[in-house]
Amino acid sequence: MLELRPICENCAADLPPASVDARICSYECTFCHDCVDGILENVYPNCGGGFVPRPIRPVQAWREGVTLSANPPVGKRNHHPVARDDQRGLIARVGRIAPENR
């Protein structure tokens, strides 16, 4: 189950569970839409993969026990700003390759 991490790991912007601006990588690292598009250029700084929109966990229990209140987000706030020079180098190497081909 996704952790629904509460902030962008780069800029620390709040990303509540229902945020449509949250983006995640395959390791579930969480960034905001602005950082993914503007700074990271859809290149994850650690592995070079891409990002997808984080799914929204329903507030209403459409099925018993399957809801945000039964499965709340984590409270841990991971804030690790990206090293811009390193990111530019990674983007130069893999940024033109589609995420599914990296």
Secondary structure, DSSP 8 states (H G I E B T S, - for coil): -----SB-TTT--B--TT-SSEEE-TT--EEEHHHHHHTSTT--TTT----EE-----SS-SBTTBSTTTS------------HHHHHHHHHHHTTS-GGG-
